[in-house]
Amino acid sequence: MQTVSNKIRSPHITIDSSVLSGKRILVCGKGGSGKSTIVSLLAHTLGNEKNIVVVLDSDASNPGGLARLLFGMKEGVKPLIDFFGGREKVECPVDDPSILTRINDDVPVTEKLINISEIPDEYYEQRNGITLFQVGKINQPFEGCDGPMSKVTRDFIVNGDAITLIDVEAGIEHYGRGIEKNVDLVIVVVDPTFESILIAHKVAILCQGMGVKETGVILNKIYTNELKKYLEKELYERGLNIYGLVKYNHDLFKAGLTGLSINPSAVIDDIDKIIRNIVKKIEQ
């Protein structure tokens, strides 16, 4: 088999990603496909391009979450749902589809957008142009579903030019709660499994039904050209747009195994190409 090269490029070439300013980009996919890794890689690369990047960790079932992958933190920040009153005030969007509001303020967040300066600093971690929020995690038995957190994810819109990257739980349950209602772009991470292909196809159909104009796929953990061609063929036959691929990389694998933060330099060519393709597609 012909392996996919893992060359590291230097120096880094600047990408004009200004077209992504103010966009909310949601990343989803099958469990284990590498959603959080892709979000982290995109965040680091976009942050290095002098963008304002907001990362929203809305995967309630991932205990380590993006705090570890992005910054090597052993513990996350204070749950964002608490800023909005916790479960006592915030209800699942299926039970109560009303728009999220601040405590003691009836104006919907979607009409009076969030300024990061209004949120106490214990709710976020800020480094290298990246601001990380964690919507909340399931920590106790019988705690209930994560529906209230879904409402925060759906309506937490930051005012200004920030590029917001949203990491959601695995699968497609979040579509049943309408989290994608306020996003500009949905990216599906596809690993080398047939289930990933099927989920990507289903996501594209669901996005079309919700009016999400832009949907695409990132291939992940690709280690041979034969595998790349097979996945591309299967996805293209289903009418899916492919933004690019991230090759299998031992350093990324090791970081995932040992709980360390990831270093994007090993796959920077891949991420640069993906961002360029996303920018080009949106410009069209």
C-alpha positions, 0 to 999 in steps of 0.5 A: 500500500502507498502511504500518505506522506506526513511532511512538515512544512516550514515556514507557515503560510498566511491564510486570509481567513477573514471571510470566516469572521463572525461565523459559527462553525459546528463540528460533529461526527461518529464517536471516536472519529476525532471531532475534538482533535479537529476542532483543536487543530482548527482553533490553533491554526486560525488563532495563529492567523490573528483571528479571534477564535472562540471554542465552545465545548458542548460535549457533555460526555467527554470528561477531558474535553477541549481543555486538555487538547487545546491547553493541556489543562487537567480540569476544565473551566466553570460550566457556562450553563451556570452563568445562565442560571443552571438547570433551574432556569435553562430547560431542554429546547425540546421541552421549552423551545424559547430562546436562551436569556441571561439571569434577570434579563428577558431579552433573548441572547440572539437579539442581545449578543454575548460580549466576552467581557460580561462573563466572569473569567472563571467561565473561560480560559484564554490563550494565544487568541483562543477563548475556550468555554465549556457548556457543561458536563454530566458529573453525577448519576441521575443528573438528567439529560444534557438537554439544557446544555443544548440550549446554551450551545444553540443560542450562545452567540458571541458579538463581533468578529470571532470565529466560533468553533463548536464541538458537539457530542457524537452522533446526530441526537443534537439535531433532534434538539435543533442545536444547528439552528444558529450555525453558518457551517457544519463540518462532519469528521469522517474516520475510516469506518462505514458508519462515519460515511453513513452519519455524514450522509445523514447529517447533510440531509438533516442540515438541508432540512434545517436550512444550513447552507454550507456542509462539508466533510473532513477525512481524519486518520487517513494512512494510505492513498487507497483509503483516501480514494475509497472514502472520497468515492463513497462520499462524492457518490452521496453528494458530499463536499470534502474540505480535505483530510488529516493524515494519521499522525503518531504524535496526535495518536500519542497525545490522545493516548497519554492525555497531553495537549496536541501539537498542530505543527505535524499536520499543519499542511493538512489543516491549512489546506482544509481552511483554504478550501472552506474559505474558497467554498464560502466565498463562492 
